[in-house]
Amino acid sequence: MNETIKQLEAQKAKAEKEVAALTTAINALTSLGAVAAPVHATSVVKAAPAAKPAKKGGMSAAGRARLIAAVKARWAAKKAAAAKPAAAKPAAKAAAKPKAVKPAKKKPVISAAGIENIRAAQKARWAAVKAARAAAVTAA
């Protein structure tokens, strides 16, 4: 465990040296006349937010009014068709034989022994998974 911590600290120190070297290079380039401001090792530079593009398309007030009128006309026609009395329908359809209603299917029931078998199999699967993970950890 201590060795792992030492390795991680060594990697951290190496990364800090690389960041310092990159910061020095960036500062050197910006001092030569580049536009960007110098970057310090402790500061975090955020990119400027991109400007939102202008909204394209859309609908004029007149177009919206035409659309609303068309939708209202469609709904009025649908309501008028639904309001017609049932007598206006052809007699052949009214005399048609009603469909038989199928009884609802019953859910399959698992016995207590079946549930125990499922539980035992699942426990065995998880035991195998845990054993494989433990083997992978010890091997690494």
BALONU-721022 format. One record per atom (N, C-alpha, C, O, CB): z, y, x; atom name; residue number from 1. Coordinates in nm, 3 decimals. Each point is the difference from the previous one (the first is absolute). Glycine has a CB too. Example, Ala and Ser with C-alpha at 12.3 -4.5 7.8 and 13.67 -1.06 7.14 Angstrom:
pz,py,px,atome,num
0.780,-0.569,1.319,N,1
0.000,0.119,-0.089,CA,1
0.000,0.120,0.090,C,1
0.066,-0.002,0.104,O,1
0.059,-0.115,-0.293,CB,1
-0.197,0.222,0.154,N,2
0.006,0.119,0.082,CA,2
0.073,0.109,-0.077,C,2
0.017,0.111,0.051,O,2
-0.232,-0.174,0.067,CB,2
***
This chain:
pz,py,px,atome,num
0.000,-0.119,0.083,N,1
0.000,0.119,-0.083,CA,1
0.000,0.125,0.087,C,1
-0.076,0.094,-0.025,O,1
0.197,-0.219,-0.156,CB,1
-0.035,0.126,0.285,N,2
0.007,0.115,0.090,CA,2
-0.132,0.020,0.073,C,2
-0.042,0.113,0.024,O,2
0.287,-0.150,0.004,CB,2
-0.311,-0.073,0.006,N,3
-0.128,0.009,0.069,CA,3
-0.106,0.064,-0.090,C,3
-0.082,0.079,0.045,O,3
0.142,-0.283,0.092,CB,3
-0.057,0.168,-0.264,N,4
-0.095,0.057,-0.096,CA,4
0.021,0.150,-0.011,C,4
-0.096,0.076,-0.003,O,4
0.089,-0.293,-0.124,CB,4
0.132,0.258,0.120,N,5
0.030,0.144,-0.009,CA,5
-0.048,0.072,0.125,C,5
-0.057,0.109,-0.009,O,5
0.257,-0.158,-0.135,CB,5
-0.179,-0.011,0.261,N,6
-0.046,0.062,0.125,CA,6
-0.151,0.014,0.002,C,6
-0.053,0.102,0.046,O,6
0.251,-0.198,0.072,CB,6
-0.269,-0.007,-0.167,N,7
-0.146,0.006,-0.004,CA,7
-0.047,0.111,-0.093,C,7
-0.093,0.074,0.032,O,7
0.082,-0.319,0.017,CB,7
0.076,0.256,-0.166,N,8
-0.038,0.105,-0.094,CA,8
0.028,0.139,0.058,C,8
-0.080,0.092,-0.019,O,8
0.128,-0.249,-0.172,CB,8
0.063,0.173,0.260,N,9
0.031,0.129,0.062,CA,9
-0.102,0.033,0.108,C,9
-0.038,0.116,0.016,O,9
0.282,-0.149,-0.064,CB,9
-0.289,-0.067,0.123,N,10
-0.101,0.022,0.103,CA,10
-0.131,0.043,-0.065,C,10
-0.068,0.090,0.050,O,10
0.177,-0.261,0.100,CB,10
-0.146,0.107,-0.260,N,11
-0.122,0.038,-0.071,CA,11
0.011,0.142,-0.054,C,11
-0.097,0.076,0.001,O,11
0.058,-0.316,-0.062,CB,11
0.157,0.276,0.013,N,12
0.022,0.135,-0.053,CA,12
-0.017,0.103,0.111,C,12
-0.065,0.103,-0.019,O,12
0.224,-0.194,-0.156,CB,12
-0.100,0.063,0.292,N,13
-0.011,0.092,0.112,CA,13
-0.146,0.016,0.043,C,13
-0.045,0.110,0.031,O,13
0.276,-0.175,0.045,CB,13
-0.304,-0.045,-0.074,N,14
-0.142,0.004,0.038,CA,14
-0.079,0.083,-0.100,C,14
-0.085,0.080,0.039,O,14
0.105,-0.307,0.069,CB,14
0.008,0.209,-0.238,N,15
-0.069,0.077,-0.103,CA,15
0.032,0.148,0.011,C,15
-0.088,0.084,-0.018,O,15
0.093,-0.284,-0.132,CB,15
0.121,0.233,0.181,N,16
0.037,0.141,0.016,CA,16
-0.072,0.063,0.118,C,16
-0.039,0.116,-0.007,O,16
0.263,-0.166,-0.093,CB,16
-0.243,-0.026,0.208,N,17
-0.074,0.051,0.115,CA,17
-0.146,0.026,-0.037,C,17
-0.057,0.101,0.040,O,17
0.211,-0.225,0.115,CB,17
-0.213,0.033,-0.232,N,18
-0.139,0.017,-0.043,CA,18
-0.014,0.122,-0.089,C,18
-0.096,0.075,0.012,O,18
0.061,-0.323,0.004,CB,18
0.131,0.268,-0.107,N,19
-0.004,0.117,-0.089,CA,19
0.011,0.128,0.083,C,19
-0.071,0.097,-0.024,O,19
0.175,-0.231,-0.164,CB,19
-0.014,0.133,0.287,N,20
0.015,0.118,0.085,CA,20
-0.129,0.028,0.077,C,20
-0.039,0.116,0.015,O,20
0.286,-0.164,0.007,CB,20
-0.313,-0.058,0.028,N,21
-0.126,0.019,0.073,CA,21
-0.108,0.056,-0.092,C,21
-0.076,0.088,0.040,O,21
0.138,-0.277,0.113,CB,21
-0.069,0.137,-0.274,N,22
-0.099,0.050,-0.095,CA,22
0.028,0.145,-0.039,C,22
-0.093,0.079,-0.014,O,22
0.062,-0.311,-0.072,CB,22
0.157,0.266,0.070,N,23
0.037,0.137,-0.034,CA,23
-0.039,0.094,0.113,C,23
-0.050,0.110,-0.025,O,23
0.240,-0.194,-0.117,CB,23
-0.167,0.042,0.265,N,24
-0.039,0.082,0.115,CA,24
-0.150,0.021,0.003,C,24
-0.047,0.110,0.027,O,24
0.244,-0.197,0.101,CB,24
-0.273,-0.019,-0.157,N,25
-0.147,0.012,0.000,CA,25
-0.047,0.094,-0.109,C,25
-0.090,0.081,0.021,O,25
0.072,-0.313,0.070,CB,25
0.079,0.221,-0.210,N,26
-0.039,0.087,-0.111,CA,26
0.032,0.145,0.033,C,26
-0.081,0.089,-0.024,O,26
0.119,-0.276,-0.140,CB,26
0.080,0.211,0.219,N,27
0.038,0.137,0.037,CA,27
-0.094,0.056,0.106,C,27
-0.034,0.118,-0.004,O,27
0.272,-0.171,-0.050,CB,27
-0.281,-0.031,0.149,N,28
-0.092,0.045,0.104,CA,28
-0.134,0.039,-0.061,C,28
-0.060,0.100,0.039,O,28
0.174,-0.248,0.129,CB,28
-0.161,0.069,-0.262,N,29
-0.129,0.031,-0.063,CA,29
0.008,0.126,-0.085,C,29
-0.093,0.080,-0.001,O,29
0.038,-0.324,0.000,CB,29
0.165,0.261,-0.070,N,30
0.012,0.119,-0.085,CA,30
0.015,0.126,0.085,C,30
-0.042,0.108,-0.043,O,30
0.146,-0.248,-0.138,CB,30
-0.045,0.128,0.299,N,31
0.013,0.118,0.085,CA,31
-0.134,0.043,0.058,C,31
-0.014,0.113,0.047,O,31
0.247,-0.183,0.008,CB,31
-0.333,-0.020,-0.057,N,32
-0.132,0.033,0.052,CA,32
-0.084,0.077,-0.101,C,32
-0.114,0.036,0.029,O,32
0.124,-0.240,0.113,CB,32
0.045,0.230,-0.260,N,33
-0.074,0.080,-0.096,CA,33
-0.033,-0.074,-0.128,C,33
-0.078,0.051,-0.081,O,33
-0.013,0.073,0.270,CB,33
0.146,-0.240,-0.210,N,34
-0.024,-0.071,-0.124,CA,34
0.070,0.075,-0.113,C,34
0.090,0.080,0.025,O,34
-0.110,-0.302,0.096,CB,34
-0.020,0.197,-0.245,N,35
0.050,0.073,-0.115,CA,35
0.139,-0.045,-0.040,C,35
0.080,0.083,-0.044,O,35
-0.313,-0.054,-0.032,CB,35
0.266,-0.156,0.090,N,36
0.128,-0.053,-0.048,CA,36
0.116,0.054,0.081,C,36
-0.015,0.031,0.118,O,36
-0.101,-0.238,-0.194,CB,36
0.231,0.219,0.011,N,37
0.121,0.047,0.068,CA,37
0.056,-0.113,0.084,C,37
-0.026,-0.117,-0.030,O,37
0.075,0.281,-0.156,CB,37
0.030,-0.133,0.291,N,38
0.058,-0.106,0.082,CA,38
0.096,-0.085,-0.081,C,38
0.068,0.047,-0.091,O,38
-0.092,0.098,0.293,CB,38
0.028,-0.272,-0.166,N,39
0.086,-0.096,-0.070,CA,39
0.118,-0.031,0.088,C,39
-0.016,-0.027,0.119,O,39
-0.180,-0.072,-0.244,CB,39
0.316,0.102,0.068,N,40
0.119,-0.035,0.075,CA,40
0.039,-0.143,-0.033,C,40
-0.032,-0.049,-0.109,O,40
0.109,0.289,0.111,CB,40
-0.010,-0.305,0.088,N,41
0.035,-0.141,-0.018,CA,41
0.090,-0.021,-0.120,C,41
-0.005,-0.106,-0.062,O,41
-0.018,0.074,0.307,CB,41
0.105,0.129,-0.279,N,42
0.095,-0.018,-0.111,CA,42
-0.056,0.046,-0.132,C,42
0.059,-0.029,-0.105,O,42
0.125,0.056,0.266,CB,42
-0.296,0.046,-0.161,N,43
-0.052,0.051,-0.127,CA,43
-0.101,-0.096,-0.060,C,43
-0.065,-0.077,0.071,O,43
0.102,0.310,0.010,CB,43
-0.048,-0.226,-0.210,N,44
-0.096,-0.083,-0.072,CA,44
-0.102,0.094,-0.062,C,44
0.037,0.092,-0.073,O,44
0.134,-0.276,0.026,CB,44
-0.298,0.162,0.077,N,45
-0.105,0.085,-0.052,CA,45
-0.059,-0.065,-0.123,C,45
-0.042,-0.116,0.004,O,45
-0.008,0.208,0.225,CB,45
0.048,-0.018,-0.338,N,46
-0.058,-0.052,-0.123,CA,46
-0.139,0.060,-0.019,C,46
-0.023,0.117,0.031,O,46
0.253,-0.145,-0.135,CB,46
-0.320,-0.053,0.055,N,47
-0.135,0.047,-0.025,CA,47
0.000,0.094,-0.119,C,47
0.077,-0.019,-0.095,O,47
-0.173,-0.193,0.190,CB,47
0.011,0.313,-0.090,N,48
-0.009,0.094,-0.112,CA,48
-0.059,-0.072,-0.120,C,48
-0.093,-0.079,0.015,O,48
0.066,0.275,0.143,CB,48
0.080,-0.171,-0.278,N,49
-0.054,-0.067,-0.117,CA,49
-0.144,0.044,-0.026,C,49
-0.034,0.117,0.013,O,49
0.265,-0.133,-0.110,CB,49
-0.313,-0.080,0.060,N,50
-0.140,0.029,-0.026,CA,50
-0.012,0.082,-0.128,C,50
0.075,-0.022,-0.096,O,50
-0.146,-0.190,0.213,CB,50
-0.021,0.306,-0.118,N,51
-0.021,0.082,-0.119,CA,51
-0.056,-0.086,-0.112,C,51
-0.085,-0.085,0.023,O,51
0.045,0.290,0.119,CB,51
0.088,-0.182,-0.263,N,52
-0.048,-0.079,-0.113,CA,52
-0.143,0.041,-0.033,C,52
-0.031,0.119,-0.004,O,52
0.267,-0.142,-0.087,CB,52
-0.323,-0.074,0.067,N,53
-0.138,0.035,-0.035,CA,53
-0.003,0.065,-0.138,C,53
0.085,-0.026,-0.085,O,53
-0.173,-0.164,0.226,CB,53
-0.011,0.275,-0.160,N,54
-0.014,0.067,-0.129,CA,54
-0.028,-0.102,-0.108,C,54
-0.070,-0.098,0.023,O,54
-0.015,0.306,0.091,CB,54
0.139,-0.185,-0.232,N,55
-0.018,-0.093,-0.111,CA,55
-0.147,0.002,-0.042,C,55
-0.057,0.105,-0.027,O,55
0.296,-0.071,-0.051,CB,55
-0.297,-0.153,0.073,N,56
-0.140,-0.010,-0.038,CA,56
-0.010,-0.050,-0.143,C,56
0.091,-0.066,-0.050,O,56
-0.159,0.022,0.289,CB,56
-0.041,0.075,-0.302,N,57
-0.023,-0.050,-0.135,CA,57
0.085,0.072,-0.101,C,57
0.009,0.122,0.000,O,57
-0.067,-0.343,0.094,CB,57
0.121,0.145,-0.180,N,58
0.079,0.062,-0.105,CA,58
-0.085,0.013,-0.126,C,58
-0.115,-0.045,-0.004,O,58
0.253,0.170,0.174,CB,58
-0.082,-0.066,-0.270,N,59
-0.071,0.012,-0.126,CA,59
0.020,0.141,-0.054,C,59
0.110,0.055,0.005,O,59
-0.081,-0.302,-0.054,CB,59
-0.135,0.305,-0.002,N,60
0.010,0.134,-0.057,CA,60
0.072,-0.007,-0.134,C,60
0.015,-0.107,-0.058,O,60
-0.228,0.178,0.176,CB,60
0.256,0.043,-0.166,N,61
0.070,0.006,-0.129,CA,61
-0.093,-0.045,-0.112,C,61
0.044,-0.067,-0.094,O,61
0.102,0.254,0.179,CB,61
-0.272,-0.150,-0.077,N,62
-0.095,-0.037,-0.104,CA,62
-0.022,-0.152,0.001,C,62
-0.006,-0.063,-0.106,O,62
-0.107,0.289,0.124,CB,62
0.100,-0.283,0.100,N,63
-0.019,-0.145,0.010,CA,63
0.121,-0.074,-0.054,C,63
-0.015,-0.101,-0.069,O,63
-0.132,0.135,0.267,CB,63
0.267,0.014,-0.165,N,64
0.121,-0.061,-0.050,CA,64
0.006,0.007,-0.153,C,64
0.041,-0.096,-0.066,O,64
0.077,0.157,0.281,CB,64
-0.160,0.053,-0.271,N,65
0.000,0.016,-0.146,CA,65
-0.097,-0.099,-0.065,C,65
0.031,-0.058,-0.104,O,65
0.030,0.301,0.130,CB,65
-0.179,-0.263,0.035,N,66
-0.096,-0.097,-0.054,CA,66
0.057,-0.141,0.004,C,66
-0.015,-0.076,-0.095,O,66
-0.175,0.222,0.170,CB,66
0.256,-0.179,0.034,N,67
0.060,-0.133,0.013,CA,67
0.108,-0.022,-0.105,C,67
0.005,-0.106,-0.062,O,67
-0.055,0.110,0.308,CB,67
0.137,0.094,-0.265,N,68
0.106,-0.011,-0.101,CA,68
-0.060,-0.018,-0.139,C,68
0.049,-0.081,-0.079,O,68
0.102,0.223,0.222,CB,68
-0.256,-0.065,-0.174,N,69
-0.063,-0.011,-0.132,CA,69
-0.060,-0.139,-0.020,C,69
0.010,-0.055,-0.109,O,69
-0.060,0.302,0.113,CB,69
-0.012,-0.304,0.100,N,70
-0.060,-0.132,-0.011,CA,70
0.107,-0.106,-0.022,C,70
-0.019,-0.091,-0.080,O,70
-0.171,0.165,0.227,CB,70
0.303,-0.064,-0.076,N,71
0.108,-0.097,-0.015,CA,71
0.059,0.009,-0.142,C,71
0.027,-0.103,-0.063,O,71
0.025,0.117,0.311,CB,71
-0.033,0.107,-0.296,N,72
0.055,0.017,-0.135,CA,72
-0.095,-0.059,-0.105,C,72
0.045,-0.061,-0.097,O,72
0.076,0.269,0.172,CB,72
-0.251,-0.190,-0.055,N,73
-0.097,-0.055,-0.095,CA,73
0.003,-0.153,0.003,C,73
-0.009,-0.064,-0.105,O,73
-0.136,0.268,0.135,CB,73
0.157,-0.262,0.090,N,74
0.008,-0.145,0.012,CA,74
0.122,-0.055,-0.073,C,74
-0.010,-0.098,-0.074,O,74
-0.110,0.111,0.293,CB,74
0.235,0.051,-0.198,N,75
0.123,-0.047,-0.066,CA,75
-0.008,0.019,-0.151,C,75
0.049,-0.084,-0.076,O,75
0.081,0.139,0.282,CB,75
-0.192,0.053,-0.250,N,76
-0.013,0.021,-0.145,CA,76
-0.086,-0.109,-0.062,C,76
0.031,-0.049,-0.108,O,76
-0.007,0.297,0.140,CB,76
-0.132,-0.287,0.036,N,77
-0.087,-0.105,-0.052,CA,77
0.074,-0.134,-0.002,C,77
-0.015,-0.077,-0.095,O,77
-0.187,0.199,0.182,CB,77
0.282,-0.149,0.015,N,78
0.074,-0.125,0.005,CA,78
0.105,-0.006,-0.111,C,78
0.017,-0.104,-0.064,O,78
-0.055,0.093,0.312,CB,78
0.108,0.122,-0.270,N,79
0.100,0.003,-0.106,CA,79
-0.064,-0.012,-0.138,C,79
0.056,-0.064,-0.090,O,79
0.090,0.205,0.236,CB,79
-0.263,-0.081,-0.163,N,80
-0.069,-0.009,-0.129,CA,80
-0.044,-0.144,-0.027,C,80
0.007,-0.047,-0.114,O,80
-0.085,0.286,0.139,CB,80
0.033,-0.309,0.079,N,81
-0.044,-0.139,-0.017,CA,81
0.120,-0.089,-0.033,C,81
-0.013,-0.094,-0.078,O,81
-0.178,0.133,0.238,CB,81
0.307,-0.009,-0.102,N,82
0.119,-0.080,-0.026,CA,82
0.057,0.028,-0.139,C,82
0.066,-0.085,-0.059,O,82
-0.017,0.084,0.304,CB,82
-0.074,0.121,-0.298,N,83
0.055,0.039,-0.130,CA,83
-0.081,-0.056,-0.117,C,83
0.047,0.005,-0.114,O,83
0.041,0.202,0.222,CB,83
-0.207,-0.260,-0.083,N,84
-0.081,-0.055,-0.110,CA,84
0.074,-0.117,-0.062,C,84
0.064,-0.077,0.071,O,84
-0.279,0.149,0.041,CB,84
0.207,-0.086,-0.243,N,85
0.071,-0.110,-0.066,CA,85
-0.056,-0.136,0.043,C,85
-0.116,-0.011,0.038,O,85
0.162,0.161,-0.234,CB,85
0.038,-0.251,0.188,N,86
-0.037,-0.136,0.042,CA,86
-0.105,-0.058,-0.094,C,86
-0.071,-0.093,0.039,O,86
0.300,0.061,0.058,CB,86
-0.241,0.082,-0.218,N,87
-0.097,-0.051,-0.097,CA,87
-0.143,0.027,0.045,C,87
-0.092,-0.069,-0.044,O,87
0.258,0.104,-0.138,CB,87
-0.186,0.063,0.267,N,88
-0.133,0.033,0.046,CA,88
-0.055,-0.106,0.096,C,88
-0.120,-0.002,0.026,O,88
0.175,0.243,-0.055,CB,88
0.031,-0.327,0.080,N,89
-0.046,-0.105,0.091,CA,89
-0.074,-0.107,-0.080,C,89
0.026,-0.018,-0.119,O,89
0.168,0.063,0.276,CB,89
-0.285,-0.116,-0.095,N,90
-0.075,-0.105,-0.070,CA,90
0.095,-0.108,-0.051,C,90
0.101,-0.030,0.063,O,90
-0.302,0.076,0.081,CB,90
0.168,-0.103,-0.258,N,91
0.085,-0.101,-0.062,CA,91
0.001,-0.130,0.081,C,91
0.097,-0.076,-0.004,O,91
-0.146,0.178,-0.221,CB,91
-0.058,-0.128,0.299,N,92
-0.008,-0.122,0.078,CA,92
0.112,-0.005,0.104,C,92
0.060,-0.105,0.022,O,92
-0.309,0.099,-0.058,CB,92
0.276,0.117,0.099,N,93
0.106,0.002,0.099,CA,93
0.136,-0.015,-0.066,C,93
0.089,-0.065,0.054,O,93
-0.230,0.209,0.094,CB,93
0.158,-0.083,-0.265,N,94
0.128,-0.008,-0.068,CA,94
0.028,-0.142,-0.046,C,94
0.116,-0.042,-0.002,O,94
-0.142,0.280,-0.072,CB,94
-0.079,-0.315,0.038,N,95
0.018,-0.135,-0.048,CA,95
0.011,-0.101,0.114,C,95
0.023,-0.119,-0.023,O,95
-0.148,0.182,-0.182,CB,95
0.108,-0.016,0.328,N,96
0.005,-0.091,0.114,CA,96
0.137,-0.063,0.011,C,96
0.103,0.060,-0.034,O,96
-0.276,0.077,0.153,CB,96
0.172,-0.261,-0.071,N,97
0.123,-0.076,0.014,CA,97
0.086,0.060,0.112,C,97
-0.052,0.022,0.109,O,97
-0.065,-0.231,-0.193,CB,97
0.246,0.235,0.061,N,98
0.084,0.055,0.107,CA,98
0.019,-0.104,0.111,C,98
0.005,-0.120,-0.026,O,98
0.113,0.270,-0.142,CB,98
-0.108,-0.102,0.289,N,99
0.017,-0.088,0.115,CA,99
0.139,-0.062,-0.001,C,99
0.098,0.064,-0.038,O,99
-0.261,0.075,0.171,CB,99
0.169,-0.263,-0.092,N,100
0.128,-0.068,0.008,CA,100
0.077,0.054,0.120,C,100
-0.057,0.022,0.107,O,100
-0.040,-0.231,-0.216,CB,100
0.224,0.229,0.091,N,101
0.084,0.052,0.107,CA,101
0.053,-0.118,0.080,C,101
0.059,-0.093,-0.054,O,101
0.006,0.297,-0.082,CB,101
-0.089,-0.199,0.267,N,102
0.046,-0.107,0.087,CA,102
0.148,0.017,0.027,C,102
0.047,0.112,0.021,O,102
-0.276,-0.131,0.084,CB,102
0.304,-0.090,-0.105,N,103
0.142,0.013,0.034,CA,103
0.015,0.034,0.148,C,103
-0.082,-0.041,0.083,O,103
0.144,-0.125,-0.265,CB,103
0.041,0.240,0.213,N,104
0.024,0.040,0.138,CA,104
0.037,-0.122,0.084,C,104
0.072,-0.089,-0.046,O,104
0.003,0.317,-0.030,CB,104
-0.127,-0.232,0.197,N,105
0.030,-0.112,0.089,CA,105
0.143,0.011,0.048,C,105
0.049,0.110,0.028,O,105
-0.290,-0.126,0.044,CB,105
0.308,-0.097,-0.064,N,106
0.136,-0.001,0.050,CA,106
-0.002,0.003,0.152,C,106
-0.088,-0.058,0.064,O,106
0.167,-0.068,-0.268,CB,106
0.020,0.193,0.260,N,107
0.011,0.004,0.146,CA,107
0.042,-0.137,0.050,C,107
0.081,-0.067,-0.064,O,107
-0.022,0.312,0.059,CB,107
-0.114,-0.287,0.117,N,108
0.044,-0.128,0.056,CA,108
0.145,0.013,0.048,C,108
0.040,0.101,0.057,O,108
-0.278,-0.158,0.012,CB,108
0.315,-0.047,-0.093,N,109
0.141,0.000,0.039,CA,109
0.016,-0.093,0.119,C,109
-0.048,-0.114,-0.001,O,109
0.124,0.163,-0.238,CB,109
-0.008,0.001,0.342,N,110
0.026,-0.081,0.118,CA,110
0.139,-0.060,-0.013,C,110
0.096,0.068,-0.036,O,110
-0.248,0.077,0.180,CB,110
0.160,-0.272,-0.116,N,111
0.129,-0.067,-0.009,CA,111
0.091,0.046,0.113,C,111
-0.046,0.061,0.097,O,111
-0.062,-0.260,-0.207,CB,111
0.237,0.171,0.097,N,112
0.097,0.037,0.103,CA,112
-0.033,-0.069,0.132,C,112
0.014,0.059,0.107,O,112
0.162,-0.025,-0.284,CB,112
-0.220,-0.158,0.169,N,113
-0.037,-0.074,0.122,CA,113
-0.121,0.064,0.067,C,113
-0.007,0.008,0.123,O,113
0.099,-0.220,-0.222,CB,113
-0.186,0.258,0.018,N,114
-0.118,0.066,0.055,CA,114
0.036,0.130,0.071,C,114
-0.054,0.030,0.106,O,114
-0.083,-0.132,-0.288,CB,114
0.229,0.178,0.122,N,115
0.045,0.124,0.063,CA,115
0.070,-0.030,0.132,C,115
-0.022,0.071,0.098,O,115
0.045,0.037,-0.324,CB,115
0.059,-0.210,0.228,N,116
0.069,-0.038,0.125,CA,116
-0.100,-0.040,0.108,C,116
0.018,0.033,0.117,O,116
0.180,-0.108,-0.252,CB,116
-0.304,0.002,0.096,N,117
-0.104,-0.038,0.096,CA,117
-0.067,0.124,0.060,C,117
-0.027,0.006,0.120,O,117
-0.011,-0.221,-0.247,CB,117
0.011,0.313,0.041,N,118
-0.064,0.123,0.047,CA,118
0.093,0.074,0.096,C,118
-0.044,0.047,0.105,O,118
-0.087,-0.029,-0.321,CB,118
0.259,-0.009,0.181,N,119
0.097,0.068,0.086,CA,119
0.010,-0.068,0.136,C,119
0.002,0.067,0.103,O,119
0.127,0.005,-0.307,CB,119
-0.122,-0.206,0.203,N,120
0.012,-0.073,0.126,CA,120
-0.124,0.022,0.088,C,120
0.012,0.018,0.121,O,120
0.132,-0.190,-0.235,CB,120
-0.261,0.170,0.053,N,121
-0.124,0.020,0.076,CA,121
-0.004,0.141,0.058,C,121
-0.043,0.020,0.113,O,121
-0.076,-0.185,-0.261,CB,121
0.164,0.263,0.070,N,122
-0.002,0.139,0.047,CA,122
0.099,0.019,0.116,C,122
-0.029,0.070,0.096,O,122
-0.037,0.007,-0.327,CB,122
0.184,-0.140,0.219,N,123
0.097,0.009,0.108,CA,123
-0.055,-0.062,0.128,C,123
0.021,0.053,0.109,O,123
0.165,-0.061,-0.276,CB,123
-0.258,-0.103,0.153,N,124
-0.060,-0.065,0.116,CA,124
-0.106,0.090,0.063,C,124
-0.009,0.008,0.123,O,124
0.054,-0.233,-0.225,CB,124
-0.125,0.292,0.019,N,125
-0.103,0.091,0.053,CA,125
0.064,0.113,0.078,C,125
-0.046,0.033,0.110,O,125
-0.104,-0.089,-0.303,CB,125
0.255,0.117,0.137,N,126
0.065,0.112,0.068,CA,126
0.071,-0.047,0.128,C,126
0.002,0.073,0.099,O,126
0.028,0.042,-0.321,CB,126
0.025,-0.234,0.220,N,127
0.064,-0.052,0.121,CA,127
-0.104,-0.015,0.111,C,127
0.028,0.030,0.116,O,127
0.145,-0.151,-0.256,CB,127
-0.293,0.075,0.105,N,128
-0.106,-0.015,0.099,CA,128
-0.042,0.137,0.053,C,128
-0.024,0.015,0.120,O,128
-0.055,-0.225,-0.234,CB,128
0.070,0.309,0.027,N,129
-0.040,0.134,0.043,CA,129
0.105,0.058,0.095,C,129
-0.033,0.056,0.104,O,129
-0.093,-0.020,-0.322,CB,129
0.252,-0.049,0.180,N,130
0.108,0.053,0.083,CA,130
0.006,-0.070,0.136,C,130
0.026,0.063,0.102,O,130
0.103,-0.006,-0.310,CB,130
-0.153,-0.188,0.208,N,131
0.000,-0.075,0.125,CA,131
-0.116,0.047,0.089,C,131
0.017,0.012,0.122,O,131
0.088,-0.210,-0.238,CB,131
-0.219,0.224,0.057,N,132
-0.114,0.048,0.078,CA,132
0.028,0.138,0.059,C,132
-0.038,0.028,0.114,O,132
-0.117,-0.161,-0.261,CB,132
0.221,0.220,0.070,N,133
0.034,0.133,0.050,CA,133
0.101,-0.011,0.116,C,133
-0.013,0.068,0.101,O,133
-0.029,0.032,-0.331,CB,133
0.142,-0.186,0.213,N,134
0.099,-0.017,0.105,CA,134
-0.064,-0.053,0.127,C,134
0.034,0.042,0.110,O,134
0.142,-0.083,-0.284,CB,134
-0.271,-0.052,0.159,N,135
-0.069,-0.056,0.116,CA,135
-0.083,0.108,0.069,C,135
-0.008,0.004,0.123,O,135
0.001,-0.230,-0.233,CB,135
-0.055,0.314,0.031,N,136
-0.083,0.108,0.057,CA,136
0.087,0.099,0.075,C,136
-0.041,0.051,0.104,O,136
-0.126,-0.078,-0.290,CB,136
0.286,0.056,0.135,N,137
0.090,0.096,0.064,CA,137
0.052,-0.056,0.131,C,137
0.005,0.071,0.100,O,137
0.061,0.021,-0.323,CB,137
-0.027,-0.219,0.223,N,138
0.053,-0.060,0.122,CA,138
-0.110,-0.019,0.105,C,138
0.027,0.006,0.120,O,138
0.150,-0.122,-0.257,CB,138
-0.300,0.092,0.093,N,139
-0.110,-0.017,0.094,CA,139
-0.038,0.131,0.065,C,139
-0.047,0.002,0.114,O,139
-0.037,-0.193,-0.250,CB,139
0.103,0.302,0.066,N,140
-0.039,0.132,0.054,CA,140
0.102,0.056,0.090,C,140
-0.017,0.110,0.053,O,140
-0.111,-0.068,-0.253,CB,140
***
